[in-house]
Amino acid sequence: MKALDDLMLSIRRMGEEDEAPSLPETPADLLLYAPCPVKLVVKDSIDAIIAQYAARGQAVTAHIPMGCTSIDPYDPIYRQPDPDKLPGLIGSIGFGDFWRREFVDNHVRAGVFEAVLPEKVNPLHVKAGLLDPRGAYTVYGVTPYVFMADTRRLGDLPLPRTWEDILHPRYKGEVVMCGDGDDMADAVVLNLYKDFGMDGLDALASNSKGLMHSSSMVKSAGSRDEDAGAIYVIPAFFAESTRQPEHIKVIWPEDGAAASPLYLLARRSEHHRLSDLASFFARGFASIESAGWFAPMDGSVPSRLPAGASLKWVGWDFIENNDVSELRDKLNVLFRSMVKKNACAS
């Protein structure tokens, strides 16, 4: 892994040499990066709450990027050493900057944040161990990654039922992995690495036909396109919310859908002032119909997920013992290179 470590170090240095965006002098009360499929409806809900604050004479602000721009004024915020200069609420997705060791050491371990919980926690969250034992991160939902299989293309091959199944060489060249641009199904990569090591990632890369954006997967599955595969590793939202022909089957892995976090970090000092906004993540998010495919943490709302569905969380011990964001970046680079190498060799 030394060559990979050197590559990642050079990438970080190049980023630091580039002119970083300037942080706003006064941070927004809420900084929120939301999943694309529910971003607009989440923003509408947040705007309505902020309007209620305004009606009471309280000025509350939010920054919710709508586009897919590569540079955002808040990109460097995780490096901010002063907790009083952080937004009161930070919401994001995946294992990005707010899991980096630098941020964790400065703020999470220092007790800056306090989790916000509903009266009843979704049993799926409890079973998967999504509640932060340290009480800092609020995992208010997850992006679950499942399998979508083309039984016609599989022919006599069995449907994969577990994550170990899709590593079997019988599926060589038939797996399409969720990934686009710099994005990757981080929960899948981290869980496979945790359970099967580099051998597991190498096996998936060997079986992978390529990487594809989630929205393209639902069009590709079952088609005659040359990029089509027999098995897609895809977010449940895209797999379950689109109508597919009968020979396309959605499979929730028996050992759990790989869970990528939707999370909130709420500063203790701002809990009272921003309680209405914080409550949206603990309770309001679950009331959004399309959010049902993101396994909201509020257990008072009936689940939309299939009976018997479970989640596969990489685990707080693993997060505690690793700079999970740094590890994710390294593994993503390595996995992409392995997929490309195997594609060129075939």
Sequence and secondary structure as in RCSB ss.txt:
>XXXX:A:sequence
MKALDDLMLSIRRMGEEDEAPSLPETPADLLLYAPCPVKLVVKDSIDAIIAQYAARGQAVTAHIPMGCTSIDPYD
PIYRQPDPDKLPGLIGSIGFGDFWRREFVDNHVRAGVFEAVLPEKVNPLHVKAGLLDPRGAYTVYGVTPYVFMAD
TRRLGDLPLPRTWEDILHPRYKGEVVMCGDGDDMADAVVLNLYKDFGMDGLDALASNSKGLMHSSSMVKSAGSRD
EDAGAIYVIPAFFAESTRQPEHIKVIWPEDGAAASPLYLLARRSEHHRLSDLASFFARGFASIESAGWFAPMDGS
VPSRLPAGASLKWVGWDFIENNDVSELRDKLNVLFRSMVKKNACAS
>XXXX:A:secstr
 HHHHHHHHHHHHHHHHS      SS  SEEE   GGGHHHHHHHHHHHHHHHHHTT    EE   S  S  TTG
GGGG   GGGS SEEEEESS GGGSHHHIIIIITTT B     SSB HHHHHHT S TTS EEEEEEEEEEEEEE
HHHHTTS    STTGGGSGGGTT EEEEEETTEE HHHHHHHHHHHHHHHHHHHHHHEEEEE HHHHHHHTTS  
TT  SEEEEEHHHHHSS   TTEEEE  TT EEEEEEEEEEBGGGTTTTHHHHHHHHTGGGGSGGGGGG  SBTT
S   S TT  EE   HHHHHHS HHHHHHHHHHHHHHHHHHHHHH 
